[in-house]
Structure formats: C-alpha cells, structure tokens
Amino acid sequence: MRIKKRYAFAVFGVVILIFGLLNLGVYLIMTQRLGNNYSGTDQIKMIDVKRYLPFEKEADLAKVNSSLKLKDKLPVLDGAAALVPVYASIVNAVYPEGSVTYEGGSFSDDNYYGENFAGDSKMQYKNTVRGYKAVVDGDTDIFFAAAPSDEQKQYAKDKGVELVYQPVGQEAFVFFVNEKNPVDNLTVEQVRDIYGGDVQNWADVGGANRVINPVTRLKGSGSQTVMDKFMGERKIAPKSPLAFTGASIGFSFRYYLNDMVGNQAVKMISLNGVYPNTENIKNGSYPLVYQFYAVYRKDNQNENVKKLIDWTLSSEGQDLIEQCGYAGIK
C-alpha cells in the first residue's frame, strides 16, 4: 500500500513538474518576448479617399491657379494610394466640375478601393495592384505611381502595349517602427540584413533584446515593388517562427505614412544618419529617394494626355505637387 502511495505521489510530482516547465516555456517564449515588444507597426490604416475629392469645399487638396483648363476629351486619371492627393488636385485645378461622378450619386464611406466611382468618372481609384492593368487595358489614360513590378511590365508586354513613364515628382522610401522602439537609425545595409534574414534581433542593431518582425506588403503594390528593387539581388528571407512575438519594422512612402494615414503609434527612422524630411529629399542627402511617374500608353490618341502631363511639369504643376507634400522633379 505504501508503495502505491509513493508511486502516486511521484506521478503527481512529475505532472506538476511538467506543467511548471510548460508554463515557464510559455513565459520565456511568449510572455517575456511580448512584454513591451513595440508591436503594431504593420497596422497601416487605409487612406480616407473622401478627404481628397475634387470640387468639395473641405477637400484636402493643393490649390493653384491653372492656366490650363480642359473642357472635353478629359483623360481618365488614376493612381497609387500615396498619390491620390496629387491627381485629385490636378482634376480639381484643370477639369470642369461634374467630371467626377459616383455610383448612387454620392461618395460612399466604404469606398476603400474605388468601387463607388462611376464608370464615366474622370477620377478613379484602383490603386497600384489593379491600376497598371487598367492603363494597359485602356480603362485609364494616365496613371500616377512608382515604377511597376516585373509582372506588371510583363503584362504590358504580353498585350503588345508600350507604356511611357514620365517622371513628375520624387519621394522618400522610408522604414518605420513602433514609437516605443529605442532604435532611431539604421544603415542601409542593416535594413537589408534584417529583411535578408541575417539580423533577427533588435539587440544586434542597438535595440532591446527582441525578435525583429520584418513586415512586407502585398505583391504588386508600389511599396513592395520598390522594396524588392532596394534589396537588389538579395531575396527577402522567410520570417523566423518567433517573428510574431517580436517588434515590427515596416516600409512605405514618407507622405503616405506621415501625412495621409497619420499613424501616431509609429515613427520613421533615419537611414545612414539622415532623417527623411522634405529638405533632405530635395538636397539628396537621404539615401532612398525615388521618382514617381505619370504613366500612359504610347499609342494613346487623346491629345489632352500630353497637354496635361506637360502642365504637370510646368511651374504650376510642380507647385501643385510640392503643395501636396512631395518634392518636385525639377
């Protein structure tokens, strides 16, 4: 009988030990790592297109006295999310009222992907993933965006369409972290090492002992295409299985992150010791400055396409782009 009792106590002790080890493992792997982990960096909000509707009194648009006023043969304009203020401001400055129309007669608050713009509206919003296809297919006349992905270029080639890429402005490509993350600066090579999988802990780049969670974007989006180009021949590595327990780093375009979505929980970091403000974009000291383009089909027969792009490159058009928060191309 005594032997059975001893055996029972031994089994009970082993069970308690196992549960204790499990709880310790959960604490070390999850709880401790999640404590003050600066998460939420990847929670980029959708833009509020309603802020940028042409001909609306409260619209947050650039205002210039345009010498160009188009009345007919109006090119259909579309663009990336980050460039909605630019092409919406162009419509507002150059097009007649009534040229932007909505299904149901008014703009829908659920219009995150442009579904509410009517088919005859001269402003559309398909974003980069669908927008390049719309140019190639002839549904959009001028598309404002960063450079296309290889797949988007191939789609145009497969359709036998030659696209013209006219630079009209420039913008900083930025990396951002949670505002509580103590890291304020990284070198370009450190960022490549993080996304390439060689650096997986913030302690290795001057931060806290936290796993790094490198966040990526949707394939074909403007920011992801630029990120792939930034990495060069290096591939973005698969995430560590523990990445979700760590502190995130993400990427975007400066104006989109800082002014359009206005996420106060994150901060942009300096690269090579240079912060991505407008002055450092213009003077060329910030290392990642990219042009954005007005893209159109070379065989587009609408004479106003070229007129509108020429105006965008004029002093009036460049003033409009800089009022929107970007750096001009000239």
C-alpha positions as CSV (number, residue, x, y, z in Angstrom):
1,M,0.0,0.0,0.0
2,R,2.8,2.3,0.9
3,I,4.5,1.6,-2.4
4,K,1.3,2.6,-4.3
5,K,1.1,5.8,-2.4
6,R,4.7,6.7,-3.1
7,Y,4.1,5.9,-6.8
8,A,1.0,8.1,-6.8
9,F,2.9,11.0,-5.2
10,A,5.8,10.5,-7.7
11,V,3.4,10.6,-10.6
12,F,1.7,13.7,-9.2
13,G,5.1,15.4,-8.7
14,V,6.1,14.6,-12.3
15,V,2.8,16.1,-13.6
16,I,3.4,19.3,-11.5
17,L,6.9,19.5,-12.9
18,I,5.7,19.1,-16.5
19,F,3.1,21.8,-16.0
20,G,5.7,24.1,-14.4
21,L,8.1,23.6,-17.3
22,L,5.3,24.3,-19.8
23,N,4.3,27.5,-18.0
24,L,8.0,28.5,-17.8
25,G,8.3,27.8,-21.6
26,V,5.3,29.8,-22.4
27,Y,6.6,32.7,-20.3
28,L,10.0,32.6,-21.9
29,I,8.8,32.1,-25.4
30,M,5.7,34.3,-25.4
31,T,5.0,36.4,-22.4
32,Q,8.6,37.7,-21.9
33,R,9.1,38.3,-25.6
34,L,5.7,40.0,-25.9
35,G,6.3,42.3,-23.0
36,N,6.9,45.8,-24.3
37,N,7.5,44.4,-27.7
38,Y,6.7,47.5,-29.7
39,S,4.2,45.6,-31.9
40,G,1.6,47.0,-34.1
41,T,4.0,48.6,-36.6
42,D,2.3,46.8,-39.5
43,Q,-1.1,48.3,-38.7
44,I,-1.1,50.8,-41.5
45,K,-4.5,52.4,-41.9
46,M,-6.3,52.6,-45.2
47,I,-6.4,56.1,-46.7
48,D,-9.5,58.2,-46.4
49,V,-10.2,58.9,-50.1
50,K,-13.1,61.1,-49.0
51,R,-10.5,63.7,-47.8
52,Y,-9.3,64.2,-51.4
53,L,-12.5,64.5,-53.5
54,P,-12.2,67.3,-56.2
55,F,-14.6,70.2,-56.1
56,E,-15.5,69.6,-52.5
57,K,-15.1,72.6,-50.1
58,E,-13.5,70.7,-47.3
59,A,-11.2,68.6,-49.5
60,D,-7.5,68.5,-48.5
61,L,-6.2,69.4,-51.9
62,A,-3.4,71.6,-53.3
63,K,-4.8,74.8,-54.9
64,V,-3.2,76.5,-57.8
65,N,-4.5,79.0,-60.5
66,S,-4.1,76.8,-63.5
67,S,-3.5,78.3,-66.9
68,L,-4.7,75.0,-68.4
69,K,-8.5,74.4,-68.4
70,L,-9.7,71.3,-70.1
71,K,-13.4,71.1,-71.2
72,D,-13.7,68.0,-73.3
73,K,-11.7,64.8,-74.1
74,L,-10.8,64.6,-70.4
75,P,-8.2,61.9,-69.7
76,V,-9.2,59.4,-67.1
77,L,-6.8,59.7,-64.1
78,D,-5.9,57.1,-61.6
79,G,-3.1,56.4,-59.2
80,A,-1.5,54.7,-56.3
81,A,-2.9,55.3,-52.8
82,A,0.1,57.5,-51.9
83,L,-0.6,59.8,-54.9
84,V,-4.4,60.3,-54.6
85,P,-3.8,63.9,-53.4
86,V,-1.7,64.6,-56.5
87,Y,-4.0,63.5,-59.2
88,A,-7.1,64.6,-57.3
89,S,-5.6,68.1,-57.0
90,I,-4.9,68.0,-60.8
91,V,-8.5,67.2,-61.5
92,N,-9.6,70.0,-59.2
93,A,-7.3,72.5,-60.9
94,V,-7.8,71.6,-64.5
95,Y,-11.1,69.8,-65.0
96,P,-14.6,71.2,-65.0
97,E,-17.0,70.5,-62.2
98,G,-19.2,67.5,-62.8
99,S,-16.3,65.4,-64.3
100,V,-16.1,63.3,-61.1
101,T,-19.2,61.1,-60.6
102,Y,-20.2,58.4,-58.2
103,E,-22.5,55.3,-58.4
104,G,-25.6,56.2,-56.5
105,G,-24.9,59.9,-56.8
106,S,-22.6,60.4,-53.8
107,F,-19.3,59.1,-52.5
108,S,-19.6,56.1,-50.2
109,D,-17.7,55.9,-46.9
110,D,-16.9,52.3,-47.7
111,N,-15.1,53.3,-50.9
112,Y,-11.7,52.0,-50.0
113,Y,-10.9,50.6,-53.4
114,G,-12.7,52.9,-55.7
115,E,-15.9,50.8,-56.2
116,N,-18.1,53.9,-55.8
117,F,-16.6,56.0,-58.7
118,A,-19.0,55.8,-61.6
119,G,-17.8,54.3,-64.9
120,D,-17.9,57.8,-66.6
121,S,-15.9,59.5,-63.8
122,K,-12.7,61.1,-64.9
123,M,-11.2,60.3,-61.5
124,Q,-10.8,56.6,-60.5
125,Y,-9.0,54.8,-57.7
126,K,-7.8,51.3,-58.4
127,N,-4.5,51.5,-56.6
128,T,-1.2,50.2,-57.9
129,V,-2.1,46.5,-57.9
130,R,-5.1,47.0,-60.3
131,G,-4.1,50.4,-61.8
132,Y,-1.3,49.3,-64.1
133,K,-3.6,46.8,-65.7
134,A,-6.2,49.5,-66.2
135,V,-3.7,51.6,-68.2
136,V,-2.7,48.7,-70.3
137,D,-6.3,47.7,-70.9
138,G,-7.2,51.3,-71.9
139,D,-9.5,51.9,-69.0
140,T,-7.2,54.7,-67.6
141,D,-5.4,57.3,-69.6
142,I,-2.8,58.5,-67.1
143,F,-1.8,56.5,-64.0
144,F,0.3,58.2,-61.2
145,A,2.5,55.7,-59.5
146,A,6.0,54.4,-58.6
147,A,7.8,52.1,-61.1
148,P,5.9,48.9,-62.0
149,S,6.8,45.4,-60.9
150,D,8.3,42.9,-63.3
151,E,4.9,41.2,-63.5
152,Q,3.2,44.5,-64.4
153,K,5.8,45.1,-67.1
154,Q,5.3,41.6,-68.4
155,Y,1.5,42.1,-68.6
156,A,2.0,45.2,-70.9
157,K,4.5,43.2,-73.0
158,D,2.1,40.3,-73.3
159,K,-0.6,42.7,-74.5
160,G,1.7,44.3,-77.0
161,V,1.4,47.7,-75.2
162,E,4.3,50.2,-74.8
163,L,4.0,52.4,-71.7
164,V,5.6,55.8,-71.3
165,Y,6.9,56.6,-67.8
166,Q,7.2,60.4,-67.4
167,P,8.8,61.4,-64.0
168,V,6.7,64.1,-62.4
169,G,7.9,64.1,-58.8
170,Q,10.0,62.4,-56.2
171,E,9.5,60.9,-52.7
172,A,11.4,59.2,-49.9
173,F,11.0,55.5,-49.3
174,V,11.0,55.1,-45.5
175,F,11.2,52.5,-42.8
176,F,9.3,52.8,-39.6
177,V,9.0,51.2,-36.2
178,N,6.8,51.5,-33.2
179,E,7.3,54.8,-31.4
180,K,8.4,53.0,-28.3
181,N,11.2,51.2,-30.1
182,P,14.5,52.8,-29.0
183,V,16.1,52.4,-32.4
184,D,16.0,55.7,-34.3
185,N,18.6,55.0,-37.1
186,L,19.8,52.1,-39.2
187,T,22.2,51.9,-42.1
188,V,21.0,50.8,-45.5
189,E,23.0,47.5,-45.1
190,Q,21.5,46.8,-41.7
191,V,18.0,47.1,-43.2
192,R,19.0,44.7,-46.0
193,D,20.4,42.3,-43.4
194,I,17.2,42.4,-41.4
195,Y,15.0,41.6,-44.4
196,G,17.6,39.2,-45.7
197,G,17.4,37.2,-42.5
198,D,20.9,37.8,-41.3
199,V,19.9,40.0,-38.4
200,Q,16.9,38.8,-36.4
201,N,17.2,40.6,-33.1
202,W,17.0,44.3,-32.3
203,A,19.9,43.9,-29.9
204,D,22.2,43.3,-32.9
205,V,21.4,46.8,-34.2
206,G,21.4,48.8,-31.0
207,G,17.9,48.0,-29.7
208,A,16.4,45.9,-27.0
209,N,16.6,42.1,-26.8
210,R,13.5,41.5,-29.0
211,V,13.0,39.4,-32.1
212,I,12.6,41.5,-35.3
213,N,9.3,41.1,-37.2
214,P,10.0,42.4,-40.7
215,V,6.7,43.3,-42.3
216,T,6.2,43.1,-46.1
217,R,3.4,44.4,-48.3
218,L,1.1,43.0,-50.9
219,K,2.9,41.7,-54.0
220,G,2.5,44.2,-56.9
221,S,1.9,47.2,-54.6
222,G,4.1,50.2,-55.2
223,S,5.9,50.0,-51.9
224,Q,6.6,46.3,-52.2
225,T,8.0,46.7,-55.7
226,V,10.3,49.5,-54.5
227,M,11.4,47.2,-51.6
228,D,12.2,44.4,-53.9
229,K,14.4,46.8,-56.0
230,F,16.0,48.1,-52.8
231,M,17.0,44.6,-51.8
232,G,18.8,44.2,-55.2
233,E,20.0,40.6,-55.8
234,R,19.2,39.6,-52.2
235,K,15.9,37.9,-51.5
236,I,13.6,38.7,-48.6
237,A,14.0,35.8,-46.3
238,P,11.2,33.9,-44.7
239,K,10.3,35.1,-41.2
240,S,11.5,33.5,-38.1
241,P,8.8,31.3,-36.5
242,L,9.0,33.7,-33.5
243,A,8.7,36.9,-35.5
244,F,5.1,37.4,-34.5
245,T,6.3,37.6,-30.8
246,G,8.7,40.4,-31.6
247,A,8.9,44.0,-32.6
248,S,8.0,45.0,-36.1
249,I,9.7,47.1,-38.8
250,G,7.7,48.2,-41.9
251,F,8.2,50.3,-45.0
252,S,6.2,52.8,-47.1
253,F,6.4,56.1,-48.8
254,R,7.0,59.1,-46.5
255,Y,4.0,61.2,-47.4
256,Y,1.6,58.2,-47.3
257,L,2.8,57.2,-43.8
258,N,3.3,60.6,-42.3
259,D,0.5,62.8,-43.8
260,M,-2.2,60.5,-45.3
261,V,-2.6,57.8,-42.7
262,G,-1.2,59.8,-39.8
263,N,-0.4,56.7,-37.6
264,Q,0.9,58.3,-34.4
265,A,1.9,54.9,-33.0
266,V,4.9,54.6,-35.4
267,K,7.9,56.7,-36.2
268,M,10.1,56.9,-39.3
269,I,13.7,56.1,-38.7
270,S,16.8,57.7,-40.2
271,L,18.9,55.9,-42.7
272,N,22.7,56.3,-42.6
273,G,22.0,59.1,-40.1
274,V,19.8,61.1,-42.3
275,Y,16.1,61.7,-41.5
276,P,13.5,61.5,-44.4
277,N,12.2,65.1,-44.3
278,T,11.4,67.2,-47.4
279,E,14.6,69.2,-47.1
280,N,16.8,66.0,-47.1
281,I,14.8,64.6,-50.1
282,K,15.4,67.8,-52.1
283,N,19.1,68.1,-51.3
284,G,19.7,64.4,-52.0
285,S,21.2,63.5,-48.6
286,Y,18.5,60.9,-47.8
287,P,19.7,57.7,-49.5
288,L,16.4,56.3,-50.7
289,V,14.6,58.9,-53.0
290,Y,12.6,57.5,-55.8
291,Q,10.8,59.2,-58.7
292,F,7.1,58.7,-59.3
293,Y,5.6,58.8,-62.8
294,A,2.7,59.8,-64.9
295,V,2.2,56.6,-66.9
296,Y,0.3,56.3,-70.2
297,R,0.1,54.2,-73.3
298,K,2.4,55.4,-76.1
299,D,-0.4,54.9,-78.6
300,N,-3.0,56.9,-76.7
301,Q,-4.6,59.2,-79.3
302,N,-6.1,61.7,-76.8
303,E,-4.2,64.9,-77.4
304,N,-5.0,66.1,-73.9
305,V,-2.9,63.4,-72.3
306,K,0.3,65.1,-73.5
307,K,-1.1,68.6,-72.6
308,L,-1.9,67.5,-69.1
309,I,1.5,65.9,-68.5
310,D,3.3,69.0,-69.9
311,W,1.3,71.1,-67.5
312,T,2.2,68.8,-64.6
313,L,5.9,69.5,-65.4
314,S,5.3,73.3,-65.6
315,S,5.9,75.6,-62.7
316,E,2.2,75.5,-61.9
317,G,2.1,71.7,-61.9
318,Q,5.3,71.4,-59.9
319,D,4.0,73.9,-57.4
320,L,0.9,71.7,-57.0
321,I,3.0,68.6,-56.4
322,E,5.1,70.3,-53.7
323,Q,1.9,71.7,-52.1
324,C,0.8,68.1,-51.8
325,G,3.8,67.4,-49.7
326,Y,6.1,65.8,-52.3
327,A,9.3,67.1,-53.9
328,G,9.2,68.3,-57.4
329,I,11.2,66.7,-60.2
330,K,12.9,69.9,-61.3
